[in-house]
Amino acid sequence: MTPDLVIFDCDGVLVDSERPANEVMIASIARYGVTVSIEYAMEHFVGGTMQGVFDKARALGADLPDDWIPEIYAQIFDRLREGVDAIPGVIDVLDRLDAAGVPYCVASNGAEAKMAITLGGTGIADRMGGRLFSAYTLGVSKPDPELFLIAAREMGVAPDRAVVIEDSPSGALGAERAGMRCFGYAPHGDDRLAAHGARVFRDMADLPELLGLT
């Protein structure tokens, strides 16, 4: 069944920005006394908010200053301005959605300023036409379903006619709670997405068929 709206997550779904951002975070956390691996960061930080990263790092013993969040954002933005790539195959997915007349938007736990850098650098921002829904702007973050529900409402589509494309368990859980179908992008597989009802796929080339764009 072709949806009336496709809601994309940003980092890890549209742009390959998760690893460089997490590398910056773990380097910063190490300076404040705690060493975590990139594997730990990708498992525990991806899909959350920066406040969540702050709280988890402090719980591990990192002596983060109270102004760490703006500090780390500045460092991440500097790294992302060096350039990130679009996820392989996602531009073709957007082309196929355009050809089929299916609208799409972004709902992300990331800040709009961050999306402007990553999506702007890949040309995807221009295609979104301002249809960017940020947890930092709206005050709700995944797995709270309200972020997806706001996006669907603003786009004039009923929740059960929207589909979410996610790469994190928190995003998949938010979609499940919103009553939306979810396709979980996991190039290396991720049972945590399926645990929240997502249909897991490994290659963006498979997404048009999953969306019914034949």
Stockholm file with secondary structure:
# STOCKHOLM 1.0

chainA/1-214         MTPDLVIFDCDGVLVDSERPANEVMIASIARYGVTVSIEYAMEHFVGGTMQGVFDKARALGADLPDDWIPEIYAQIFDRLREGVDAIPGVIDVLDRLDAAGVPYCVASNGAEAKMAITLGGTGIADRMGGRLFSAYTLGVSKPDPELFLIAAREMGVAPDRAVVIEDSPSGALGAERAGMRCFGYAPHGDDRLAAHGARVFRDMADLPELLGLT
#=GR chainA/1-214 SS CCCSEEEECSBTTTBSCHHHHHHHHHHHHHHTTCCCCHHHHHHHTTTSCHHHHHHHHHHTTCCCCTTHHHHHHHHHHHHHTTCCCBCTTHHHHHHHHHHHTCCEEEEESSCHHHHHHHHHHHTHHHHHTTCEEEHHHHTCCTTSTHHHHHHHHHTTCCGGGEEEEESSHHHHHHHHHHTCEEEEECTTCCHHHHTTTCEEESCGGGHHHHTTCC
#=GC SS_cons         CCCSEEEECSBTTTBSCHHHHHHHHHHHHHHTTCCCCHHHHHHHTTTSCHHHHHHHHHHTTCCCCTTHHHHHHHHHHHHHTTCCCBCTTHHHHHHHHHHHTCCEEEEESSCHHHHHHHHHHHTHHHHHTTCEEEHHHHTCCTTSTHHHHHHHHHTTCCGGGEEEEESSHHHHHHHHHHTCEEEEECTTCCHHHHTTTCEEESCGGGHHHHTTCC
//
